[in-house]
Amino acid sequence: MLIPYKVVLALGALIALCCSCVNVQQDALDSSVKVFSVNMGGSGVIDGDRIITCNHVVGTRTSVLVQTSSSRKILEYDVDQTSRATDLAILVPRINSYTKSFPSKEELEYADVEVGDKVFCYSNPHGELFTYSEGYVMKRRFKSRGLVFILMDITVAHGSSGAGVFNSETGELVGIVSAIIPCTSMTAVIPAKLIP
């Protein structure tokens, strides 16, 4: 029995789409880190040779320990920049004769979002390493505590702050997990365009 040409093309396109989704998710996982700091710590994302996380994850520390998903090595990073206004922190490798940095990754592509876009993240809720969560953009602009967030229905918990949120189709970074909105199943995400 012969399979019609259009069916073969459709199946080929579906297989290619599935493979690209796997690559997008693997790239995001490879960029994800656990940040050991205040209390249980949090999450972060590698962007070039730096790590982006939340200001409230690092608190007043001047350095933190970081672990990647692909390595069980834990390395020390210095807190280079913090901003209470955006709740963002930038970590840079501590370079001296005793420590090394993780291999730098390509700089991330940042993207804007639309309501209904499918997104995902890898975070470290309650200390569980690199847990996958997905959801949708619910609102592009949400104000809370004097900050502007993207509102998403992605499931996160304590320890997820600082995780990168990625567009499910393109793999572009759309934001950084900041907080759970009390009494809802919504998550406040710092827009990627605010990353310095």
C-alpha positions as CSV (number, residue, x, y, z in Angstrom):
1,M,0.0,0.0,0.0
2,L,1.3,3.4,-0.9
3,I,1.1,6.3,1.5
4,P,-0.1,9.6,-0.2
5,Y,2.7,12.2,-0.7
6,K,0.8,14.8,1.5
7,V,0.6,12.4,4.4
8,V,4.4,11.7,4.2
9,L,5.1,15.5,4.1
10,A,2.8,16.0,7.1
11,L,4.5,13.2,9.1
12,G,7.9,14.6,8.2
13,A,6.9,18.1,9.4
14,L,5.5,16.6,12.7
15,I,8.7,14.6,13.3
16,A,10.8,17.7,12.7
17,L,8.6,19.7,15.1
18,C,9.0,17.1,17.8
19,C,12.8,17.0,17.4
20,S,13.0,20.8,17.5
21,C,11.0,20.8,20.8
22,V,13.4,18.3,22.3
23,N,16.4,20.4,21.3
24,V,14.7,23.6,22.7
25,Q,14.1,21.9,26.0
26,Q,17.6,20.4,26.2
27,D,19.2,23.8,25.4
28,A,17.1,25.3,28.2
29,L,18.0,22.5,30.7
30,D,21.7,23.0,29.8
31,S,21.4,26.7,30.6
32,S,19.7,26.1,34.0
33,V,21.5,26.3,37.3
34,K,20.8,25.8,41.0
35,V,21.9,28.8,43.2
36,F,22.8,27.9,46.8
37,S,22.2,31.0,48.9
38,V,19.6,32.3,51.3
39,N,17.5,29.5,52.9
40,M,17.0,26.8,50.3
41,G,18.4,28.9,47.5
42,G,16.9,29.2,44.1
43,S,17.4,28.9,40.4
44,G,19.2,30.7,37.6
45,V,20.1,30.7,34.0
46,I,23.4,30.9,32.2
47,D,23.6,33.8,29.7
48,G,27.0,33.9,28.0
49,D,29.6,33.9,30.7
50,R,27.3,35.2,33.5
51,I,24.3,33.8,35.4
52,I,21.0,35.6,35.8
53,T,18.9,35.1,38.9
54,C,16.7,37.1,41.3
55,N,17.9,39.7,43.7
56,H,15.9,38.1,46.5
57,V,17.7,34.8,45.9
58,V,21.1,36.2,46.6
59,G,20.0,38.6,49.3
60,T,23.0,40.5,50.7
61,R,25.6,37.9,49.8
62,T,28.6,38.9,47.8
63,S,29.1,35.4,46.4
64,V,27.0,32.2,46.0
65,L,27.6,28.6,45.0
66,V,26.1,27.4,41.7
67,Q,25.5,24.0,40.2
68,T,24.6,23.2,36.5
69,S,22.2,20.6,35.4
70,S,24.8,18.8,33.4
71,S,27.5,18.7,36.1
72,R,27.5,17.8,39.7
73,K,30.3,20.3,40.3
74,I,29.5,23.2,42.5
75,L,31.4,26.5,41.8
76,E,31.5,29.9,43.5
77,Y,30.2,32.9,41.6
78,D,30.5,36.6,42.7
79,V,27.4,38.7,42.8
80,D,28.2,41.4,40.2
81,Q,25.0,43.4,40.0
82,T,21.7,43.5,41.9
83,S,18.6,45.6,41.5
84,R,15.8,45.8,43.9
85,A,13.8,47.8,41.3
86,T,13.7,44.8,38.9
87,D,14.5,42.0,41.4
88,L,17.4,40.8,39.2
89,A,20.9,39.8,40.0
90,I,23.9,39.1,37.8
91,L,26.5,36.6,38.9
92,V,30.0,36.3,37.4
93,P,32.6,33.6,37.8
94,R,35.0,33.9,40.7
95,I,38.4,33.6,39.0
96,N,41.4,32.8,41.1
97,S,44.0,30.1,41.2
98,Y,41.6,27.7,43.1
99,T,38.4,28.0,41.2
100,K,37.1,27.8,37.6
101,S,33.9,28.8,35.9
102,F,31.4,26.7,34.1
103,P,31.9,26.7,30.3
104,S,30.2,29.8,28.9
105,K,27.1,29.2,26.7
106,E,25.9,31.2,23.8
107,E,24.2,34.4,24.9
108,L,20.5,33.8,25.1
109,E,18.0,35.3,22.6
110,Y,15.4,37.4,24.5
111,A,11.8,37.5,23.3
112,D,8.7,39.4,24.0
113,V,5.5,37.4,24.7
114,E,1.8,37.4,23.7
115,V,-1.1,36.2,25.8
116,G,-1.5,32.5,25.1
117,D,2.1,31.8,24.3
118,K,3.2,28.4,25.6
119,V,6.3,28.6,28.0
120,F,8.3,26.3,30.2
121,C,11.1,26.4,32.7
122,Y,13.5,24.2,34.7
123,S,13.7,25.2,38.3
124,N,14.6,23.8,41.7
125,P,11.4,23.8,43.8
126,H,11.8,22.7,47.4
127,G,15.4,21.7,46.6
128,E,14.4,19.2,43.9
129,L,16.9,19.6,41.1
130,F,15.9,20.8,37.6
131,T,12.1,20.1,37.6
132,Y,10.3,20.8,34.4
133,S,7.1,23.0,34.4
134,E,5.1,24.4,31.6
135,G,2.2,26.8,31.2
136,Y,0.9,29.8,29.3
137,V,1.2,33.5,29.3
138,M,-1.9,34.9,31.0
139,K,-1.2,38.6,31.1
140,R,1.6,40.6,29.6
141,R,1.7,43.4,32.2
142,F,0.9,42.8,35.9
143,K,2.0,45.2,38.6
144,S,2.8,44.0,42.1
145,R,5.1,45.4,44.9
146,G,5.9,48.3,42.5
147,L,7.3,46.0,39.9
148,V,6.0,45.0,36.5
149,F,5.7,41.3,35.7
150,I,4.4,39.0,33.1
151,L,1.7,36.7,34.6
152,M,1.9,33.0,33.7
153,D,0.1,29.9,34.9
154,I,3.4,27.9,35.1
155,T,3.6,25.8,38.2
156,V,6.5,26.8,40.5
157,A,7.3,26.7,44.2
158,H,9.8,28.0,46.8
159,G,13.3,27.5,45.2
160,S,12.1,28.3,41.6
161,S,12.9,32.0,41.8
162,G,15.5,33.0,39.3
163,A,14.7,30.2,36.8
164,G,14.6,31.1,33.1
165,V,11.3,30.9,31.4
166,F,11.5,30.0,27.7
167,N,9.2,30.1,24.7
168,S,8.2,26.5,24.0
169,E,8.5,26.9,20.2
170,T,11.6,29.1,19.8
171,G,13.6,28.4,23.0
172,E,14.0,32.2,23.5
173,L,14.2,33.5,27.1
174,V,11.1,35.4,27.9
175,G,11.7,36.1,31.5
176,I,12.9,35.1,35.0
177,V,10.6,33.5,37.6
178,S,10.2,36.0,40.6
179,A,7.2,35.1,42.7
180,I,4.1,33.1,43.2
181,I,1.0,35.3,43.3
182,P,-0.7,34.4,46.6
183,C,-4.1,32.6,46.5
184,T,-3.8,31.9,42.8
185,S,-1.9,29.4,40.6
186,M,-0.2,32.2,38.8
187,T,3.5,33.1,38.7
188,A,5.0,36.5,38.3
189,V,7.9,36.5,35.8
190,I,10.3,39.4,35.3
191,P,10.3,40.3,31.5
192,A,13.6,39.4,29.8
193,K,13.9,42.9,28.3
194,L,14.7,44.2,31.8
195,I,17.8,42.1,32.1
196,P,20.9,44.4,31.9
